[in-house]
Amino acid sequence: MKKLLYLVAAACVLFASCEGYDDTALKNQIQGIEDRLTELEKTVAALNQDIAGVETLVDAMQKNVYVSRIVEGETGYTVYFTNGEQITIANGKDGAAGKDGVTVTVKLDEADGQYYWAVVKDGVTSFIEVDGKRLIVKGEKGNTPLMRVVMEGETGYWEVSYDNGETYERVKLADGTPVTTSGGAGGLFKAAYIDEETNTAVFEFLNGDTIEIELRSALYIKFKGEEQFESVAFDLGMTKSFEMEAEGVLKTVVTTPDEWKASYDKATAVLTVTAPSAEHASCADLKGEIALIYFGEENQSSVLSFNAYIGVFVTVADEYLSLSTGSAEHTFEVPYTTTDDAIEAVASAEWLTAVVEEGIVKITASKNVVADREGTVTLKADDNEVVITVKQTSGVALIEHGMRMDSPEVMWAKPISEIVAGATSIAAVGDDYLVVNAPNAAPVVLNALTGEKVGTIDLGVMAGANAHITADDAGNLVISSYQEADGFRIARMKGVEGTPEVFITRASADYGKDLSVVGDVYGASRITMMYSPWSTGTTGHLLYQTVDGVADSGYWSKIAAGSITVKLDNNNGDVIYRDMGQGAPYFMVGYSSNRFVWAENGTALAVQDTGAINSGAVCIDVEKFNNAYYLVSASDTYFTYSLNEPGIFIADVTSLAHFQAGVVPFYTGEGYQEWAVGAAGGETDVALHASSDGVYMYAYVLHPNGKIGCVRVDCLAE
């Protein structure tokens, strides 16, 4: 198919270069190819859908499952079964045979009562055989070949797998000709309907053969949710309760292996199973089938069954599930019981180690020289896990609130030209990485503590459209485009090695140049974007919110001045929420007014001037550190002279009172002009990150005409 498209593209270029050439015929030919490919794609999708449908129909007949109803749609049928399952099959009434006049169907072998895949050619239906073996539609578990149709060029080829989908081979006729499909309406079925005279559901294949299944009222019991258990492990004496879904059930009977107990409560639809006690283990069945037999109207009955067995479990007393210790190194001895010696202990942090001995796990917390910390050790057996939480108090004295004001220290600073030309934004991803973004280039990943290059990021669907990049509180990257033909897009990816996926689109060219995020974009988050073009000033911004990773349609807001009398308007600025709390404040900065604005519910409550004259604030970030929230902004200038004043400002925004105490310059080394020279064009960026040990906070600053660097602060009392 790729070769075909390449040839089409080449033909377009060749003939487009000939002056006066009438390419109408070529365009029609290309359109015809595209139309056939689209039709074939639909056919292949319908066939693969119907392959699964045929298997379900045959399986239903073998297990005495009935059809309760058929609903016809625009392109096919939805079939409902009495056991609660449903399938969708295509309406292939206008379907075409393959290139060689072959139609695929299924055929009953009356000798063994099994259905096999077959082909119809020249009006004759014959079984398909591969290496002398017929292809059963639905056999015993593990013995059913898998069928599929794959598209290659303008042809769909039937393939079969005998190893549960690991490998496939072409299905061929006896003369070696591959079995194909060439398009048409698609699907294996001509029709599906209810025959009221015989009270059966009839499924007619393209060759006229039919499958008939008795029509009955819905009757089923199944496990609630998607997972339908085939095997369940128990410890001796363990009781498990299963929430079920039921329809049409009038009476139930439960059978169990020896010494097992089980009951079904029809009123609550809960199945309860209790394994044999340790005292009766010697005379009990340690594995067997739990069968829930249920009855409905019209003498209907069916059964839900699963295998129950005594598995390998590890048990720890409740008093050892949560452990606490001081800052000194300490070893806990945690007793456990199990029916097997092969127990694994996995620690979640480097400061924790766990050694399994007979009947005891020794968990050691190393000396703590940072803030309070918490980790886990997970004991793993074949059939369960036990999580032990370890908490260790701080090994250093910390101040009560926020950062130590005289602690800023430059960790590293590098000319941006050594990293990537044209950088416009940065993102701090966890303790380890800083991502530097330049539009139309692959973002560069740096070691956050040293500034050394680690690698680059494959932007996938956002390649060439990465106007801005930032990170949420969970270490996910968020990328926005700006002024695309259809507006802008926002994508997200999990860390620096994830795959970008677009989750927000909007038909507006005025947003996307900058954005800020709090929360977790795969869970609950707030994404804010200022109005981007230069104007006479605006406080308008967009707010998107995600719930369980699903974004809303966006909300446009403008901050009202309220009782504030000074200018609030901002150009090329930034806006961010402090946190995910209900009614949380949000903050705005911008080049024009060069002020920090505290707003709640659409109204400004306070402002603070940076005091800068020759530069304007263009970006913003917020971070929680040592019981305090900090808001930081970086500035640049649209003019040609170098900056000779502080370019980074910080404010404590833990409360309105803290904010009203003022905004202060943030230290970035000797001479800010070493970091930022003039005419950055509003592309400066800043990112804050509090380290996981709770002792340090890092401020990363990007000035595209100067340097990119890292300043560290701490909250140490000494």
Summary of the structure (lengths in Angstrom):
residues: 718
radius of gyration: 33.8
end to end distance: 68.9
largest distance: 95.3
contacts: 2358
relative contact order: 0.07
helix: 11%
strand: 45%
